[in-house]
């Protein structure tokens, strides 16, 4: 894996960002934590994210042990994705971001949270 923050490799925050700091990744983790497990459900929730990018993000998260994939259909092959223990351990950080965002980053339109 290429280090995005090579000069900061001793920093745990920088190392975490190397794993989950890509665009859309935190939202994928949010939705997996909310119980969305199928690719199409994730795409429907993540409006604006391309299927190719979602596939790339899921593969990356699987490669670093944050997400696991299992098949619920063989013909045609259909996968479900779930957070591993390592992935579930990110849930308090995601909740902290949600709380912070609700307090400080409300949209001017006053939109509801997904």
C-alpha positions, -999 to +999 in steps of 0.1 A: +000+000+000+013+035-008+014+058+021-006+089+015+010+106+045+045+091+042+062+119+062+037+112+090+041+074+092+047+075+130+014+092+136-016+068+143-040+093+128-021+095+096-018+056+095-056+054+100-062+079+072-040+057+049-066+029+055-099+048+056-092+084+044-102+080+008-133+098-005-165+079+002-148+053+025-163+066+057-197+067+042-193+031+031-184+022+066-213+042+080-238+023+058-222-011+066-225-002+103-262+006+097-268-029+083-266-024+046-248-055+033-256-058-004-238-039-031-270-026-047-282-013-013-249+005-008-251+021-042-287+032-036-277+048-003-245+064-016-261+084-044-234+099-066-208+071-060-200+051-091-203+013-088-166+010-099-155+032-071-177+013-045-162-019-057-127-005-053-134+008-018-149-025-007-119-044-021-095-020-003-114-024+030-114-061+026-077-062+019-069-045+052-093-066+072-120-040+079-147-056+058-154-093+049-173-106+019-195-136+018-217-149-010-254-154-007-259-166-043-236-187-065-255-183-098-250-155-105-224-148-078-238-122-054-218-110-023-227-094+010-203-073+029-200-070+067-177-052+091-152-074+108-143-068+144-116-044+133-143-026+113-168-025+141-141-010+163-144+021+141-180+027+150-173+049+180-151+072+158-179+073+132-204+082+159-181+109+172-180+124+136-218+122+133-223+140+166-197+166+157-212+171+123-247+174+137-235+201+160-211+221+138-215+211+102-253+215+096-261+223+060-276+257+052-305+239+037-312+221+070-312+187+054-318+156+074-291+130+081-291+099+060 
